[in-house]
Amino acid sequence: QVQLVESGGGSVQAGGSLRLSCAASGYTYSRYCMGWFRQAPGKEREGVARIDKDVTTRYADSVKGRFTISKDNPKNTLYLQMNSLKPEDTAMYYCAADASRGGYCYTFLPRTFGYWGQGTQVTVSS
C-alpha cells in the first residue's frame, strides 16, 4: 500500500525558508512522477512542482526561482526547498504520486495523481 507522509511545515516570516519532506513507502518510489501541491482556504488545489523518474522538474510560475523540488531515491524521500517565502505561499502543502505514466510527469492536474499525503501547513506572515 502506497503511503506518503509530509513533514517540515511551520510558520515563518516573509523572506524566510522552509524545507518540506515527503517520506514514501509501499512502492518503487523512483519510478513514479512525484509532485508538490498546495491548497489555500477557499481556493482550488494547485500544482507547485513536479519531478519525474529522470529528475526532470517543472514549476508553477508563481514559485519559479524560489522553490526547488528534489528527491533522494535511496531514502524514498521527496523534498521541497522553499526560499524567499511570501504571504501568498500560505497553504496546506501535499505531496502526491502519479503511477499511471511510467514515471513521467505531464501535468499538474491533481486528478492525475492517485496517491496523496495528509498535508503539512505552511504559514508565512508579513
N, C-alpha and C positions, 0 to 999 in steps of 0.2 A: 504494500500500500504506500502510495506516494505521500510524503509529509514534508511540509515546508514550514519553517519556524523563523520568523523575523525577530531581530533584536537591534538595539542601538539607538532607538528613537529617544527624544527628550526635548527639553526646552532650551533654546539658545537665543541670543540677541542677533539682530540683523548684522550680517557680515561674518558671522561665526560659521563653524563647520561641524558636521556630524558624519559618522560612517555607519551605515546600516549594514547588517549582515543577515543572510538567509541560509540557514542550515537545512540541507536537503537529505532525505533518506527514502529508501524503498524503491529506488530505480537507478539506472545508469545515468547519473547526473550529467556527465559530459556530452551526452548525445541529444540533449534537449535544447530547444530555444528557451532562454530564460529572460524574464523581464521584470522591471520595477514599474509599478503603477501607483497612483495616488488618488485620493478622493477627499475633497474638502466638503464641509457641511453644505447641503443644498446644491451640490454640483455633481456632475457625472464623473465616473471613474475615468482617468486619463492615463495614457502611457507616458512614462518618463524616459526610460532607457531600456534597451534590449541587447542581448548578446547571443550569438549562435554558437554552434559547436566548433566553428573555425575561428571564433573570437572576433568576428565582425560585429561592430557595435553601431547602434543608431540612437539618436537622442531627440527628444522633443525640442523644438526651437527655444522654448522658454528656459531650458536648462543647459543648453549648449555652452561649453566653455566653463561651466561651473560644476557640473556633476560628472562623475566618471564611474562607469559600471565595469566590474571585473569579476573574475571567478578563480577559485582555487580548486581545480579538479580533484587532487588527492584528498582534500578536506571536504569535498562536496559542499562548498560554501560559495554563495554569491554575495557580492558587496556593492554598495553604492556610496561612493565618497561624495559628499555634498559640501561644497565650499561657497563662500560669498552668499550665504543664505539670505533670503528676503522674506518679509512677512507673507507674501503671496505663495511661498512654498509650504505654508502651514497646511497640513493634511494628514490623513492616515495613509501610511505607505505600505504597499503589499508587494510581495514577490510572487511570481507566477511562472508556471512551466507549460510549454506547448510541446506535446509529444506527437503531434499529427503530421509534421512536415519534415521528418528525417533529421531534426536538429537544426534546421534553418529557420530564420525568422523572416517573416514577410509583412507583418502588420502589427499595429498597436491596438487592434481591436480586442477588447477584453474577452469577448465571447470565443475567441480562438484559443485562449489559454484555458486548459482544462483543470489545472491544479493551482490552488491558491493557499497562501498562508493566512494567518489570522490578523495580520497587520501590526504595525508599530506607529505610534503617534509622534509626529514632528510638529513642534510649535515654535515659530520664530516671532519674536517681539521686536517692535521698532524702537 
